[in-house]
Amino acid sequence: MKPPAFDYVRAESLEHALDTLGRYGDECRILAGGQSLIGQLNKRVLTPGVLLDINGLTQLRRVDDHGDTVVVGALTRHRDLEMRQAQRRDLPLFRRVASLIGHPQIRYRGTVGGSLCHSQEVAEWSVLCCLLEATITLRSATGRRTLTADEFFRSRFVTARAADELLEQVTIPTLDSMTGWFFDEVGHSHGATFIAVGVTGRLDNEGRLASLRVAAGGISEVPVESVISTSMIGESLTPEAVEDARARCLSEFRDRGHDDGPTSLDYRARAASNLVARGLLAIAAPPASATEGGDR
Amino acid sequence: MASRGAVVGSGALTRACIAINAKLTAIAAHLLEVDPADLDIEPGRVVVRGSKDNFVSTEQLVHAAYFDVRKLPDGVTPGMTEIGYYDPKFGTFANATHAAVVDVDIETGKVVVRDYVVIEDVGRLLHPLLADGQTRGAVIQGLSGALQERIVYDDAGMNTTTDLLTYPLFSARDLPRLHIEHVESKSEVSLTGVKGVGEGGTIAAPAAVANAVADALRHLATETVTSFPLTPEVVLALVHGTSLASRQ
Protein backbone atom coordinates (compact mmCIF):
# COMPACT_ATOMS: atom_id res chain seq x y z
CA MET A 1 0.00 0.00 0.00
CA LYS A 2 0.93 3.64 -0.34
CA PRO A 3 0.70 6.17 2.46
CA PRO A 4 -2.36 8.42 2.61
CA ALA A 5 -1.89 11.97 1.30
CA PHE A 6 -0.06 14.32 3.65
CA ASP A 7 1.56 17.73 3.52
CA TYR A 8 5.34 17.66 3.63
CA VAL A 9 7.37 20.22 5.52
CA ARG A 10 11.15 20.12 5.47
CA ALA A 11 12.54 21.78 8.59
CA GLU A 12 14.98 24.54 7.61
CA SER A 13 16.09 25.19 11.18
CA LEU A 14 15.34 24.01 14.69
CA GLU A 15 13.13 27.08 15.18
CA HIS A 16 11.25 26.30 11.98
CA ALA A 17 10.73 22.71 13.16
CA LEU A 18 9.47 23.82 16.58
CA ASP A 19 7.16 26.44 15.02
CA THR A 20 5.72 23.81 12.71
CA LEU A 21 5.15 21.43 15.62
CA GLY A 22 3.53 24.25 17.60
CA ARG A 23 1.22 25.08 14.69
CA TYR A 24 0.09 21.55 13.73
CA GLY A 25 0.47 19.62 17.02
CA ASP A 26 -1.24 16.22 16.87
CA GLU A 27 -1.74 16.56 13.12
CA CYS A 28 2.00 16.38 12.62
CA ARG A 29 4.38 13.44 12.62
CA ILE A 30 8.15 13.85 12.72
CA LEU A 31 10.12 12.04 10.03
CA ALA A 32 13.66 11.17 11.15
CA GLY A 33 15.03 7.82 9.94
CA GLY A 34 11.56 6.64 8.99
CA GLN A 35 12.29 3.00 9.88
CA SER A 36 9.04 2.61 11.81
CA LEU A 37 7.07 5.60 10.58
CA ILE A 38 7.17 4.81 6.86
CA GLY A 39 5.92 1.27 7.46
CA GLN A 40 3.10 2.58 9.61
CA LEU A 41 2.18 5.14 6.95
CA ASN A 42 2.19 2.52 4.21
CA LYS A 43 -0.06 0.28 6.27
CA ARG A 44 -2.18 3.36 7.04
CA VAL A 45 -1.90 2.71 10.76
CA LEU A 46 -1.05 6.43 10.92
CA THR A 47 -2.65 9.14 8.82
CA PRO A 48 -0.90 12.40 9.74
CA GLY A 49 -1.93 15.61 8.01
CA VAL A 50 1.65 16.89 8.01
CA LEU A 51 5.00 15.12 7.85
CA LEU A 52 7.81 17.21 9.31
CA ASP A 53 11.13 16.05 7.88
CA ILE A 54 13.95 16.93 10.29
CA ASN A 55 16.74 15.22 8.35
CA GLY A 56 18.18 18.60 7.39
CA LEU A 57 18.81 19.54 11.03
CA THR A 58 22.38 18.26 11.06
CA GLN A 59 23.07 19.94 14.42
CA LEU A 60 20.90 17.18 15.94
CA ARG A 61 23.22 14.53 14.55
CA ARG A 62 26.07 14.61 17.00
CA VAL A 63 27.74 12.74 19.83
CA ASP A 64 29.39 15.10 22.35
CA ASP A 65 31.71 13.81 25.01
CA HIS A 66 31.49 15.89 28.21
CA GLY A 67 33.56 13.61 30.40
CA ASP A 68 30.97 12.61 32.95
CA THR A 69 28.24 12.38 30.30
CA VAL A 70 27.80 11.69 26.62
CA VAL A 71 25.20 13.78 24.82
CA VAL A 72 23.67 12.06 21.82
CA GLY A 73 21.66 14.22 19.41
CA ALA A 74 18.25 12.93 18.37
CA LEU A 75 19.18 12.56 14.70
CA THR A 76 22.25 10.40 15.43
CA ARG A 77 22.00 7.22 13.36
CA HIS A 78 22.45 3.88 15.08
CA ARG A 79 25.36 3.28 12.74
CA ASP A 80 27.11 6.47 13.95
CA LEU A 81 27.47 4.92 17.39
CA GLU A 82 28.19 1.44 16.09
CA MET A 83 31.12 2.73 14.00
CA ARG A 84 32.31 5.52 16.30
CA GLN A 85 36.01 5.63 17.01
CA ALA A 86 36.94 7.33 20.27
CA GLN A 87 38.68 6.55 23.50
CA ARG A 88 35.79 6.04 25.82
CA ARG A 89 35.25 3.25 28.26
CA ASP A 90 31.53 2.94 27.57
CA LEU A 91 31.84 3.14 23.79
CA PRO A 92 31.98 -0.67 23.42
CA LEU A 93 28.62 -0.80 25.21
CA PHE A 94 27.11 1.72 22.77
CA ARG A 95 28.58 -0.21 19.85
CA ARG A 96 27.18 -3.42 21.22
CA VAL A 97 23.71 -1.95 21.71
CA ALA A 98 23.69 -0.36 18.24
CA SER A 99 24.87 -3.57 16.59
CA LEU A 100 21.86 -5.46 17.94
CA ILE A 101 19.39 -3.19 16.14
CA GLY A 102 17.79 -4.61 12.97
CA HIS A 103 20.28 -5.01 10.16
CA PRO A 104 22.81 -2.59 8.61
CA GLN A 105 20.33 -0.91 6.26
CA ILE A 106 18.10 -0.06 9.24
CA ARG A 107 21.07 1.10 11.29
CA TYR A 108 22.22 3.52 8.58
CA ARG A 109 18.83 5.26 8.49
CA GLY A 110 17.26 4.74 11.90
CA THR A 111 17.92 7.35 14.59
CA VAL A 112 18.34 7.25 18.35
CA GLY A 113 15.64 9.90 18.86
CA GLY A 114 13.23 8.14 16.52
CA SER A 115 13.69 4.86 18.32
CA LEU A 116 13.09 6.46 21.74
CA CYS A 117 9.98 8.33 20.56
CA HIS A 118 8.59 5.15 18.99
CA SER A 119 8.73 3.67 22.51
CA GLN A 120 8.80 -0.03 21.92
CA GLU A 121 9.39 -1.75 25.23
CA VAL A 122 12.14 -3.95 23.82
CA ALA A 123 13.96 -1.26 21.78
CA GLU A 124 17.68 -1.33 22.51
CA TRP A 125 18.12 2.42 23.14
CA SER A 126 15.08 2.47 25.42
CA VAL A 127 16.54 -0.33 27.53
CA LEU A 128 19.95 1.40 27.54
CA CYS A 129 18.41 4.69 28.73
CA CYS A 130 16.71 2.82 31.56
CA LEU A 131 19.92 0.94 32.36
CA LEU A 132 22.24 3.97 32.45
CA GLU A 133 19.74 6.45 33.95
CA ALA A 134 19.92 8.63 30.88
CA THR A 135 17.88 11.81 30.66
CA ILE A 136 15.88 12.88 27.64
CA THR A 137 15.61 16.52 26.62
CA LEU A 138 12.47 17.76 24.86
CA ARG A 139 12.28 21.14 23.14
CA SER A 140 9.27 23.17 22.13
CA ALA A 141 8.91 26.72 20.82
CA THR A 142 8.19 27.82 24.37
CA GLY A 143 10.75 25.90 26.37
CA ARG A 144 12.83 22.91 27.19
CA ARG A 145 12.43 20.14 29.74
CA THR A 146 14.50 17.13 30.72
CA LEU A 147 12.94 13.86 31.81
CA THR A 148 14.28 10.59 33.17
CA ALA A 149 13.67 7.44 31.13
CA ASP A 150 11.12 6.44 33.74
CA GLU A 151 9.20 9.68 33.20
CA PHE A 152 9.56 9.65 29.43
CA PHE A 153 8.33 6.14 28.56
CA ARG A 154 4.63 5.78 29.35
CA SER A 155 3.67 2.59 27.53
CA ARG A 156 4.14 0.91 24.18
CA PHE A 157 4.13 3.63 21.48
CA VAL A 158 3.31 6.29 24.10
CA THR A 159 5.78 8.75 25.62
CA ALA A 160 5.58 11.93 27.68
CA ARG A 161 6.48 13.98 24.61
CA ALA A 162 3.81 16.61 23.99
CA ALA A 163 2.57 17.18 20.45
CA ASP A 164 4.53 20.44 20.16
CA GLU A 165 7.79 18.95 21.42
CA LEU A 166 10.82 17.59 19.62
CA LEU A 167 13.21 15.16 21.26
CA GLU A 168 16.45 17.12 21.09
CA GLN A 169 19.05 14.96 22.80
CA VAL A 170 19.78 12.18 25.26
CA THR A 171 22.30 12.66 28.05
CA ILE A 172 23.93 9.43 29.15
CA PRO A 173 26.04 9.32 32.32
CA THR A 174 29.50 7.89 31.80
CA LEU A 175 30.35 4.48 33.22
CA ASP A 176 33.35 4.68 35.52
CA SER A 177 36.39 2.59 34.79
CA MET A 178 35.57 0.00 37.45
CA THR A 179 32.07 -0.72 36.18
CA GLY A 180 31.46 -3.78 34.04
CA TRP A 181 28.54 -4.20 31.69
CA PHE A 182 26.53 -6.78 29.82
CA PHE A 183 23.91 -6.34 27.13
CA ASP A 184 22.15 -9.06 25.17
CA GLU A 185 18.83 -9.92 23.66
CA VAL A 186 16.85 -12.81 22.21
CA GLY A 187 14.80 -12.73 19.05
CA HIS A 188 14.85 -13.62 15.43
CA SER A 189 17.89 -12.29 13.66
CA HIS A 190 15.90 -9.54 12.00
CA GLY A 191 12.52 -8.27 13.02
CA ALA A 192 11.01 -9.42 16.27
CA THR A 193 13.11 -9.10 19.42
CA PHE A 194 11.48 -10.82 22.39
CA ILE A 195 13.58 -9.51 25.25
CA ALA A 196 16.64 -7.30 25.78
CA VAL A 197 18.62 -7.19 29.02
CA GLY A 198 21.34 -4.84 30.24
CA VAL A 199 23.40 -5.13 33.43
CA THR A 200 26.04 -2.77 34.79
CA GLY A 201 27.82 -3.24 38.07
CA ARG A 202 30.88 -2.42 40.09
CA LEU A 203 32.51 -4.56 42.77
CA ASP A 204 34.32 -3.04 45.73
CA ASN A 205 37.70 -4.26 47.01
CA GLU A 206 36.03 -7.06 48.97
CA GLY A 207 34.24 -8.27 45.86
CA ARG A 208 30.87 -6.92 47.00
CA LEU A 209 28.51 -5.06 44.70
CA ALA A 210 29.06 -1.32 45.17
CA SER A 211 26.68 -0.46 42.36
CA LEU A 212 24.28 -2.42 40.19
CA ARG A 213 21.75 -1.62 37.48
CA VAL A 214 19.58 -4.27 35.86
CA ALA A 215 17.18 -3.28 33.07
CA ALA A 216 14.97 -5.50 30.95
CA GLY A 217 12.94 -4.75 27.84
CA GLY A 218 10.11 -6.92 26.62
CA ILE A 219 8.71 -7.70 30.06
CA SER A 220 6.33 -4.81 30.59
CA GLU A 221 5.02 -2.02 28.36
CA VAL A 222 8.14 -0.01 29.15
CA PRO A 223 11.67 -1.12 30.03
CA VAL A 224 11.80 -2.18 33.68
CA GLU A 225 14.56 -1.79 36.20
CA SER A 226 14.76 -4.80 38.46
CA VAL A 227 14.50 -4.42 42.23
CA ILE A 228 17.73 -6.40 42.55
CA SER A 229 19.49 -3.19 41.39
CA THR A 230 19.10 -2.03 44.99
CA SER A 231 18.51 -5.24 46.93
CA MET A 232 21.79 -6.84 45.86
CA ILE A 233 24.03 -3.93 46.85
CA GLY A 234 26.66 -5.20 49.28
CA GLU A 235 26.30 -8.82 48.18
CA SER A 236 29.13 -10.87 46.71
CA LEU A 237 28.46 -12.49 43.35
CA THR A 238 28.82 -16.07 44.57
CA PRO A 239 27.17 -18.82 42.51
CA GLU A 240 24.45 -18.99 45.17
CA ALA A 241 23.86 -15.21 44.99
CA VAL A 242 23.57 -15.38 41.21
CA GLU A 243 21.06 -18.25 41.43
CA ASP A 244 19.12 -16.30 44.02
CA ALA A 245 19.11 -13.23 41.74
CA ARG A 246 17.92 -15.38 38.85
CA ALA A 247 14.99 -16.66 40.92
CA ARG A 248 14.16 -13.21 42.26
CA CYS A 249 14.16 -11.69 38.77
CA LEU A 250 12.03 -14.53 37.41
CA SER A 251 9.43 -13.94 40.06
CA GLU A 252 9.61 -10.16 39.71
CA PHE A 253 9.34 -10.21 35.90
CA ARG A 254 6.36 -12.57 36.09
CA ASP A 255 4.65 -10.20 38.52
CA ARG A 256 5.44 -7.00 36.63
CA GLY A 257 5.07 -8.30 33.08
CA HIS A 258 2.26 -8.10 30.61
CA ASP A 259 1.11 -11.14 28.65
CA ASP A 260 0.82 -9.86 25.12
CA GLY A 261 2.62 -10.45 21.88
CA PRO A 262 4.08 -13.42 20.07
CA THR A 263 5.79 -15.00 23.09
CA SER A 264 4.35 -15.81 26.51
CA LEU A 265 5.25 -13.79 29.59
CA ASP A 266 6.49 -16.98 31.18
CA TYR A 267 9.03 -17.43 28.39
CA ARG A 268 10.13 -13.80 28.42
CA ALA A 269 10.48 -13.71 32.21
CA ARG A 270 12.51 -16.91 32.25
CA ALA A 271 14.81 -15.95 29.37
CA ALA A 272 15.29 -12.42 30.74
CA SER A 273 16.11 -13.64 34.25
CA ASN A 274 18.60 -16.10 32.74
CA LEU A 275 20.24 -13.21 30.86
CA VAL A 276 20.37 -11.21 34.11
CA ALA A 277 22.24 -14.11 35.72
CA ARG A 278 24.55 -14.23 32.73
CA GLY A 279 25.12 -10.49 33.11
CA LEU A 280 25.96 -10.82 36.81
CA LEU A 281 28.49 -13.52 36.00
CA ALA A 282 29.96 -11.27 33.29
CA ILE A 283 30.51 -8.34 35.66
CA ALA A 284 31.93 -10.71 38.29
CA ALA A 285 34.51 -11.85 35.71
CA PRO A 286 37.63 -9.82 34.86
CA PRO A 287 36.93 -6.61 32.87
CA ALA A 288 38.07 -8.06 29.54
CA SER A 289 35.18 -10.48 29.41
CA ALA A 290 32.74 -8.06 30.98
CA THR A 291 32.62 -6.10 27.74
CA GLU A 292 31.22 -8.99 25.76
CA GLY A 293 27.62 -9.89 25.32
CA GLY A 294 26.72 -13.36 24.20
CA ASP A 295 26.11 -14.22 20.58
CA ARG A 296 22.58 -13.80 19.41
CA MET B 1 7.22 -38.03 -4.32
CA ALA B 2 9.76 -35.77 -5.93
CA SER B 3 9.29 -32.69 -8.04
CA ARG B 4 7.82 -33.40 -11.45
CA GLY B 5 9.44 -30.48 -13.23
CA ALA B 6 12.66 -32.15 -14.22
CA VAL B 7 11.30 -35.72 -14.22
CA VAL B 8 8.33 -35.10 -16.54
CA GLY B 9 9.86 -32.18 -18.41
CA SER B 10 13.10 -33.95 -19.31
CA GLY B 11 11.16 -37.09 -20.34
CA ALA B 12 8.85 -35.16 -22.66
CA LEU B 13 11.78 -33.14 -24.01
CA THR B 14 13.71 -36.34 -24.69
CA ARG B 15 10.80 -37.80 -26.63
CA ALA B 16 10.41 -34.64 -28.70
CA CYS B 17 14.14 -34.63 -29.40
CA ILE B 18 14.04 -38.27 -30.52
CA ALA B 19 11.35 -37.32 -33.03
CA ILE B 20 13.37 -34.28 -34.20
CA ASN B 21 16.46 -36.45 -34.61
CA ALA B 22 14.47 -38.93 -36.74
CA LYS B 23 13.27 -36.10 -38.94
CA LEU B 24 16.75 -34.60 -39.33
CA THR B 25 18.11 -38.04 -40.22
CA ALA B 26 15.35 -38.70 -42.76
CA ILE B 27 15.98 -35.39 -44.56
CA ALA B 28 19.77 -35.84 -44.43
CA ALA B 29 19.51 -39.37 -45.86
CA HIS B 30 17.45 -38.03 -48.74
CA LEU B 31 19.87 -35.18 -49.52
CA LEU B 32 23.01 -37.35 -49.19
CA GLU B 33 21.37 -40.27 -50.97
CA VAL B 34 22.38 -42.77 -48.27
CA ASP B 35 20.50 -45.13 -45.99
CA PRO B 36 19.33 -43.37 -42.74
CA ALA B 37 20.91 -46.22 -40.75
CA ASP B 38 24.34 -45.13 -42.00
CA LEU B 39 24.03 -41.63 -40.53
CA ASP B 40 25.23 -40.24 -37.21
CA ILE B 41 23.97 -37.05 -35.60
CA GLU B 42 26.75 -34.83 -34.31
CA PRO B 43 26.53 -31.34 -32.83
CA GLY B 44 25.50 -29.03 -35.67
CA ARG B 45 25.42 -31.65 -38.42
CA VAL B 46 24.47 -35.11 -39.65
CA VAL B 47 27.42 -37.16 -41.02
CA VAL B 48 27.81 -40.38 -43.00
CA ARG B 49 29.35 -42.89 -40.64
CA GLY B 50 33.01 -43.44 -41.48
CA SER B 51 33.11 -40.53 -43.92
CA LYS B 52 33.62 -37.33 -41.96
CA ASP B 53 33.60 -35.01 -44.98
CA ASN B 54 30.26 -36.31 -46.14
CA PHE B 55 27.66 -34.37 -44.08
CA VAL B 56 24.85 -31.83 -44.10
CA SER B 57 24.66 -29.13 -41.46
CA THR B 58 21.64 -28.83 -39.17
CA GLU B 59 21.19 -25.34 -40.61
CA GLN B 60 20.80 -26.76 -44.16
CA LEU B 61 18.35 -29.39 -42.92
CA VAL B 62 16.20 -26.87 -41.05
CA HIS B 63 16.34 -24.49 -44.02
CA ALA B 64 15.05 -27.30 -46.25
CA ALA B 65 12.27 -28.10 -43.76
CA TYR B 66 11.02 -24.49 -43.65
CA PHE B 67 11.95 -22.80 -46.95
CA ASP B 68 12.71 -25.45 -49.57
CA VAL B 69 10.16 -28.21 -49.19
CA ARG B 70 11.04 -29.61 -52.64
CA LYS B 71 14.18 -31.05 -51.00
CA LEU B 72 12.14 -33.06 -48.47
CA PRO B 73 11.62 -36.77 -49.02
CA ASP B 74 8.09 -38.02 -49.61
CA GLY B 75 6.09 -38.36 -46.43
CA VAL B 76 8.16 -35.82 -44.41
CA THR B 77 6.09 -32.84 -43.35
CA PRO B 78 7.45 -29.27 -43.52
CA GLY B 79 8.65 -27.53 -40.35
CA MET B 80 10.84 -28.76 -37.50
CA THR B 81 8.40 -28.94 -34.59
CA GLU B 82 7.70 -32.08 -32.63
CA ILE B 83 5.71 -32.61 -29.48
CA GLY B 84 6.69 -35.18 -26.85
CA TYR B 85 4.47 -36.42 -24.07
CA TYR B 86 5.66 -38.14 -20.95
CA ASP B 87 4.15 -39.19 -17.65
CA PRO B 88 6.07 -41.72 -15.58
CA LYS B 89 4.02 -44.72 -14.54
CA PHE B 90 5.47 -44.47 -11.06
CA GLY B 91 6.63 -41.38 -9.20
CA THR B 92 10.30 -40.92 -8.53
CA PHE B 93 11.78 -40.20 -5.12
CA ALA B 94 14.71 -37.84 -4.66
CA ASN B 95 16.85 -39.11 -1.81
CA ALA B 96 18.98 -36.99 0.44
CA THR B 97 20.91 -37.31 3.67
CA HIS B 98 21.19 -34.24 5.86
CA ALA B 99 23.38 -33.62 8.90
CA ALA B 100 23.13 -30.51 11.08
CA VAL B 101 25.32 -29.13 13.85
CA VAL B 102 23.39 -26.78 16.12
CA ASP B 103 24.06 -24.68 19.20
CA VAL B 104 21.17 -24.67 21.66
CA ASP B 105 21.23 -21.94 24.30
CA ILE B 106 19.41 -23.68 27.15
CA GLU B 107 18.89 -20.39 29.00
CA THR B 108 17.20 -18.54 26.17
CA GLY B 109 16.06 -21.40 23.95
CA LYS B 110 17.76 -19.91 20.90
CA VAL B 111 18.91 -22.44 18.30
CA VAL B 112 21.69 -21.48 15.89
CA VAL B 113 22.58 -23.80 13.01
CA ARG B 114 26.38 -23.85 12.90
CA ASP B 115 27.19 -26.33 10.17
CA TYR B 116 25.24 -28.31 7.63
CA VAL B 117 25.94 -31.09 5.16
CA VAL B 118 23.52 -32.37 2.55
CA ILE B 119 24.20 -35.21 0.14
CA GLU B 120 21.55 -35.42 -2.56
CA ASP B 121 20.82 -38.27 -4.92
CA VAL B 122 18.90 -36.51 -7.66
CA GLY B 123 19.31 -39.35 -10.15
CA ARG B 124 20.86 -38.02 -13.33
CA LEU B 125 22.30 -34.59 -12.55
CA LEU B 126 21.14 -32.32 -15.36
CA HIS B 127 22.80 -29.07 -14.28
CA PRO B 128 25.14 -29.10 -11.27
CA LEU B 129 24.96 -25.36 -10.62
CA LEU B 130 21.18 -25.27 -10.70
CA ALA B 131 20.96 -28.42 -8.58
CA ASP B 132 23.22 -26.81 -5.96
CA GLY B 133 21.17 -23.64 -6.00
CA GLN B 134 17.91 -25.50 -5.68
CA THR B 135 19.29 -27.61 -2.85
CA ARG B 136 20.55 -24.52 -1.04
CA GLY B 137 17.22 -22.75 -1.36
CA ALA B 138 15.32 -25.85 -0.28
CA VAL B 139 17.48 -26.40 2.82
CA ILE B 140 17.05 -22.76 3.85
CA GLN B 141 13.28 -23.08 3.48
CA GLY B 142 13.40 -26.24 5.56
CA LEU B 143 15.50 -24.61 8.31
CA SER B 144 13.34 -21.51 8.38
CA GLY B 145 10.21 -23.63 8.70
CA ALA B 146 11.77 -25.79 11.39
CA LEU B 147 12.96 -22.92 13.57
CA GLN B 148 10.82 -19.86 12.93
CA GLU B 149 7.84 -19.94 10.63
CA ARG B 150 4.31 -20.34 11.84
CA ILE B 151 0.93 -18.84 11.10
CA VAL B 152 -0.85 -17.51 14.18
CA TYR B 153 -4.56 -16.72 14.36
CA ASP B 154 -6.01 -14.69 17.20
CA ASP B 155 -9.15 -15.65 19.11
CA ALA B 156 -11.32 -13.99 16.49
CA GLY B 157 -9.73 -16.04 13.71
CA MET B 158 -7.70 -13.13 12.37
CA ASN B 159 -4.29 -14.03 10.96
CA THR B 160 -1.76 -12.04 12.99
CA THR B 161 1.28 -13.13 10.97
CA THR B 162 0.85 -11.14 7.80
CA ASP B 163 4.23 -9.54 7.16
CA LEU B 164 7.92 -10.31 7.46
CA LEU B 165 8.09 -8.81 10.94
CA THR B 166 5.46 -11.15 12.35
CA TYR B 167 6.23 -14.08 10.04
CA PRO B 168 10.02 -14.22 10.20
CA LEU B 169 11.83 -15.94 7.37
CA PHE B 170 15.46 -16.98 7.50
CA SER B 171 17.72 -14.28 6.14
CA ALA B 172 21.31 -14.41 4.95
CA ARG B 173 22.71 -13.95 8.46
CA ASP B 174 20.88 -17.03 9.74
CA LEU B 175 22.55 -19.32 7.25
CA PRO B 176 25.01 -21.94 8.36
CA ARG B 177 27.92 -23.07 6.27
CA LEU B 178 26.22 -25.33 3.77
CA HIS B 179 28.15 -28.20 2.23
CA ILE B 180 26.43 -29.82 -0.76
CA GLU B 181 27.49 -33.04 -2.47
CA HIS B 182 25.73 -35.15 -5.06
CA VAL B 183 25.46 -38.87 -5.67
CA GLU B 184 24.18 -39.88 -9.10
CA SER B 185 22.23 -43.11 -9.16
CA LYS B 186 19.89 -42.95 -12.10
CA SER B 187 16.23 -43.63 -11.58
CA GLU B 188 15.01 -46.87 -13.11
CA VAL B 189 11.47 -45.59 -13.42
CA SER B 190 11.97 -42.28 -15.20
CA LEU B 191 12.84 -42.02 -18.87
CA THR B 192 15.92 -39.88 -18.31
CA GLY B 193 17.09 -41.28 -14.98
CA VAL B 194 16.20 -37.96 -13.33
CA LYS B 195 14.69 -38.15 -9.84
CA GLY B 196 14.07 -34.47 -9.10
CA VAL B 197 15.82 -32.19 -6.61
CA GLY B 198 13.57 -29.60 -4.94
CA GLU B 199 11.91 -31.61 -2.20
CA GLY B 200 15.00 -33.38 -0.93
CA GLY B 201 16.15 -30.20 0.80
CA THR B 202 12.90 -28.91 2.22
CA ILE B 203 11.61 -32.21 3.54
CA ALA B 204 14.73 -33.49 5.26
CA ALA B 205 16.05 -30.24 6.77
CA PRO B 206 13.46 -29.95 9.57
CA ALA B 207 14.09 -33.54 10.60
CA ALA B 208 17.85 -33.01 10.70
CA VAL B 209 17.51 -29.87 12.84
CA ALA B 210 14.93 -31.48 15.13
CA ASN B 211 17.22 -34.46 15.67
CA ALA B 212 20.17 -32.19 16.37
CA VAL B 213 18.17 -30.19 18.93
CA ALA B 214 16.84 -33.39 20.50
CA ASP B 215 20.39 -34.69 20.74
CA ALA B 216 21.59 -31.46 22.36
CA LEU B 217 18.81 -31.65 24.95
CA ARG B 218 19.13 -35.41 25.54
CA HIS B 219 20.70 -35.10 28.99
CA LEU B 220 18.56 -32.20 30.13
CA ALA B 221 15.07 -32.36 28.84
CA THR B 222 12.36 -34.57 30.18
CA GLU B 223 10.61 -34.27 26.83
CA THR B 224 11.74 -34.64 23.27
CA VAL B 225 11.07 -32.67 20.14
CA THR B 226 7.67 -33.45 18.67
CA SER B 227 6.54 -30.31 16.88
CA PHE B 228 7.64 -27.33 14.80
CA PRO B 229 8.70 -24.59 14.79
CA LEU B 230 11.44 -24.88 17.41
CA THR B 231 11.23 -21.25 18.49
CA PRO B 232 13.20 -20.15 21.54
CA GLU B 233 10.00 -20.36 23.58
CA VAL B 234 9.30 -23.95 22.51
CA VAL B 235 12.88 -25.04 23.17
CA LEU B 236 12.99 -23.45 26.62
CA ALA B 237 9.68 -25.15 27.47
CA LEU B 238 11.25 -28.48 26.46
CA VAL B 239 14.21 -27.79 28.75
CA HIS B 240 11.90 -27.11 31.67
CA GLY B 241 9.33 -29.80 30.86
CA THR B 242 6.57 -27.24 30.52
CA SER B 243 5.67 -27.65 26.85
CA LEU B 244 2.06 -28.03 25.78
CA ALA B 245 2.58 -31.72 25.13
CA SER B 246 3.47 -32.35 28.78
CA ARG B 247 0.44 -30.47 30.09
CA GLN B 248 -1.99 -32.73 28.25
Interface residues (C-beta under 8 A of the other chain):
Chain A: H103 V186 H188 S189 H190 G191 A192 F194 P262 T263 S264 D266 Y267 R270 A271 N274 L275 A277 R278 G294 D295 R296
Chain B: D105 E107 T108 G109 K110 V112 Q148 V152 L164 L165 T166 P168 S171 R173 D174 T231 P232 E233 L236 A237 H240 T242
